[in-house]
Amino acid sequence: MLLACGFCVMPGAAAQAQHPVEHVMFEPSELVWRDLPSLPGVKIAVLEGPLDQPVPIMFRLKFPANYKIPPHWHPGIEHITVLSGKLHMGFGDEFDRAKSHPLAPGAAAIMQPRTHHFAWTSEETITQIHSIGPWSVTYVNPADDPARRR
């Protein structure tokens, strides 16, 4: 359901994952969380997209506690902000907790296209990512790709 005034549109769940034409505002309770196949156990809520098109994108990821994200990269720039919990991030081709940096709520990171990075959580963590699509995840070690394990 869309609630419109003269200057903005308030979307319900059905309006998510579309590139907005007008001013859009979201309440956390309106987000629709879905499974993220490229990161089993992680939930995604798309605020702006679609993620597979060359348009501005914004989405949130909800990671469970003690989650490990193997080294990977994305084709576009990645802007990530930690909204809750703590995300430990590191750079390079090898997962090494000792070489990661903890990012608390309010912290942000910007990674250029194809930057090899990894992350892990010690508690449930929610992040917000924005970029320009199309969005994809390429694992440095192809064996880490969940699609290959099926």
C-alpha positions as CSV (number, residue, x, y, z in Angstrom):
1,M,0.0,0.0,0.0
2,L,1.3,3.5,-0.8
3,L,0.4,6.4,1.3
4,A,1.0,9.6,-0.7
5,C,1.0,13.2,0.3
6,G,1.9,16.1,-2.1
7,F,5.7,15.6,-1.5
8,C,6.4,12.0,-0.6
9,V,5.3,8.4,-0.9
10,M,5.2,6.1,2.2
11,P,5.6,2.5,0.8
12,G,4.4,-0.7,2.3
13,A,6.1,-4.0,1.6
14,A,4.8,-4.2,-1.9
15,A,6.6,-1.0,-2.9
16,Q,10.0,-2.2,-1.9
17,A,12.6,-3.4,-4.5
18,Q,11.5,-0.8,-7.0
19,H,13.3,2.3,-8.1
20,P,11.3,5.1,-6.5
21,V,10.0,7.9,-8.7
22,E,9.1,10.0,-5.8
23,H,10.3,10.7,-2.3
24,V,10.1,7.5,-0.3
25,M,10.4,6.9,3.4
26,F,10.6,3.5,5.2
27,E,9.8,2.5,8.8
28,P,11.8,-0.5,10.0
29,S,8.5,-2.4,10.6
30,E,7.7,-2.2,6.9
31,L,10.8,-4.0,5.7
32,V,10.4,-7.5,4.2
33,W,13.2,-9.8,5.1
34,R,14.1,-12.7,2.8
35,D,16.7,-15.4,2.6
36,L,19.9,-14.4,0.7
37,P,21.1,-17.4,-1.4
38,S,24.6,-16.1,-1.8
39,L,25.0,-16.0,2.0
40,P,23.0,-18.8,3.6
41,G,21.6,-17.8,7.0
42,V,21.6,-14.1,6.1
43,K,18.4,-12.1,5.5
44,I,18.1,-9.3,3.0
45,A,15.6,-6.4,2.9
46,V,15.7,-4.4,-0.4
47,L,14.9,-0.7,0.0
48,E,15.8,0.4,-3.5
49,G,16.5,-1.7,-6.6
50,P,16.1,-4.0,-8.4
51,L,19.6,-5.4,-7.5
52,D,20.1,-6.9,-10.9
53,Q,19.7,-3.7,-12.9
54,P,22.2,-0.7,-13.5
55,V,20.3,1.6,-11.1
56,P,20.9,2.9,-7.6
57,I,20.4,0.2,-5.0
58,M,20.1,0.1,-1.2
59,F,19.5,-2.9,1.0
60,R,19.9,-4.2,4.5
61,L,21.6,-7.4,5.6
62,K,20.8,-9.2,8.8
63,F,23.6,-11.5,10.0
64,P,23.2,-14.0,12.8
65,A,25.7,-14.1,15.6
66,N,29.0,-15.9,14.9
67,Y,28.6,-15.6,11.1
68,K,31.6,-15.9,8.8
69,I,31.7,-14.3,5.4
70,P,34.5,-15.7,3.3
71,P,36.8,-13.4,1.2
72,H,34.8,-12.1,-1.8
73,W,34.3,-9.0,-4.0
74,H,31.6,-7.1,-5.8
75,P,31.6,-5.6,-9.3
76,G,30.6,-2.1,-8.1
77,I,31.6,0.2,-5.3
78,E,30.2,-0.8,-1.9
79,H,29.1,1.6,0.8
80,I,28.3,-0.2,4.0
81,T,27.0,1.2,7.3
82,V,26.5,-0.8,10.5
83,L,23.1,-0.1,12.0
84,S,23.2,-2.6,14.9
85,G,25.6,-5.2,16.3
86,K,29.2,-5.3,15.3
87,L,30.7,-6.2,11.9
88,H,34.4,-7.2,11.9
89,M,35.9,-6.5,8.4
90,G,39.2,-7.3,6.9
91,F,40.8,-7.1,3.5
92,G,42.6,-9.7,1.3
93,D,42.3,-13.1,-0.1
94,E,42.5,-15.1,3.2
95,F,40.0,-15.0,6.1
96,D,42.0,-13.9,9.2
97,R,40.1,-12.7,12.3
98,A,43.2,-11.2,13.6
99,K,43.5,-8.9,10.6
100,S,39.9,-7.6,10.9
101,H,38.6,-4.3,12.3
102,P,35.4,-4.1,14.4
103,L,32.8,-1.7,13.1
104,A,30.2,-0.7,15.7
105,P,26.8,1.0,15.0
106,G,27.2,4.2,13.0
107,A,30.6,3.0,11.5
108,A,30.9,2.9,7.7
109,A,33.2,1.4,5.1
110,I,33.6,2.2,1.4
111,M,35.2,-0.4,-0.8
112,Q,36.1,0.2,-4.4
113,P,34.9,-2.3,-7.1
114,R,36.6,-5.7,-6.9
115,T,38.1,-5.1,-3.4
116,H,38.7,-8.5,-1.8
117,H,37.3,-8.4,1.7
118,F,35.8,-10.7,4.4
119,A,33.8,-10.2,7.5
120,W,32.4,-11.9,10.6
121,T,30.0,-11.2,13.4
122,S,30.1,-11.9,17.1
123,E,26.4,-10.9,17.6
124,E,23.4,-10.4,15.4
125,T,24.3,-7.5,13.1
126,I,22.3,-5.4,10.7
127,T,24.1,-3.4,7.9
128,Q,22.9,-1.1,5.2
129,I,24.5,-1.2,1.8
130,H,24.1,1.2,-1.1
131,S,25.7,1.1,-4.5
132,I,24.9,1.0,-8.2
133,G,23.7,-2.3,-9.6
134,P,23.8,-4.9,-10.8
135,W,24.9,-6.4,-7.5
136,S,26.7,-9.8,-7.2
137,V,29.1,-11.6,-4.9
138,T,32.1,-13.4,-6.3
139,Y,34.1,-15.5,-3.8
140,V,37.9,-15.4,-4.0
141,N,37.9,-19.1,-3.5
142,P,35.2,-20.7,-5.7
143,A,34.8,-23.5,-3.2
144,D,33.4,-20.9,-0.7
145,D,30.4,-20.2,-3.0
146,P,27.3,-21.7,-1.6
147,A,25.9,-22.2,-5.1
148,R,28.7,-24.7,-5.8
149,R,27.9,-26.7,-2.6
150,R,24.4,-27.7,-3.7
